[in-house]
Amino acid sequence: MFTQVILRYVFNNPFLGIEETSILLGVWIYFVGMALSVRRRESIHGGILTLVTRNATVIRAVRLTGSVICLAAVFIFGWMAIEYVLFAFKVGKLSLYLGWPKSIWSLSMATGFCAAFIYFMFQVHAEYLDLKNNNKV
């Protein structure tokens, strides 16, 4: 946007596609960031469970259950995102100024959800093994 202001008011030659490219960059960063936060286990979660119980097995089981629910939600949203991307490809709508396929914007959503699904699968597997191995005492 800073570049757009300089181009418009200093050089009197605005780049009309800046709004499209900034939104495109934003959605790609958002959805890739979502997957990265799952990979790093930095997603938002509450800490009230440790106030309710100190039983490590219960804590592990609840965390595993939460991860399975997140895995299912990401699967559903990812599936819907893939269907929307396929629809956008089929329709073939182009962006207003640059003439780029609108499906590029939608593809960011499908990519983010698919990557998050993969990382949640690894997380569920690791939490399951942690729960299973720590119950063998």
C-alpha positions, 0 to 999 in steps of 0.5 A, spaced: 500 500 500 505 504 501 508 503 494 501 504 491 501 511 495 508 513 492 506 511 485 499 514 485 501 521 488 508 522 487 509 519 480 501 520 478 501 513 475 497 508 480 498 500 479 491 498 479 492 491 481 495 493 488 489 491 491 488 484 488 495 482 489 495 485 497 489 481 498 492 475 494 498 475 499 494 476 505 490 470 504 496 466 502 500 468 508 494 467 513 492 460 511 500 458 510 500 461 517 495 457 520 498 450 518 505 453 520 501 454 527 499 447 527 505 444 526 509 448 531 503 447 536 502 454 537 494 454 536 490 457 541 488 453 547 486 453 554 489 451 560 484 450 565 484 443 564 490 443 569 487 447 574 481 441 574 486 435 574 493 433 576 492 426 573 497 426 567 493 420 563 486 424 563 490 431 561 493 427 555 486 423 553 483 430 553 488 433 549 488 427 544 480 428 544 481 435 542 486 434 537 482 429 534 476 434 534 481 439 530 483 434 525 476 432 523 474 439 523 480 441 518 478 435 514 471 437 513 473 445 512 479 442 507 474 438 503 469 444 502 475 448 500 477 443 495 470 443 492 470 450 492 477 450 488 474 445 483 468 450 482 472 456 481 477 452 476 471 450 472 467 457 472 474 460 470 472 467 473 478 472 472 480 478 477 478 485 475 485 488 474 490 483 473 486 478 469 488 472 474 484 466 475 480 467 482 481 460 483 488 462 486 485 466 492 481 459 493 487 455 492 490 458 498 485 456 503 485 449 500 492 448 501 492 451 508 487 446 510 490 440 507 497 442 510 494 443 517 490 436 516 497 433 515 500 436 521 494 434 525 495 427 523 502 427 526 500 431 532 494 426 533 499 420 532 504 423 537 499 424 542 496 417 542 503 414 542 504 418 548 498 416 552 499 409 550 506 409 552 505 413 559 499 408 561 504 402 561 507 403 568 
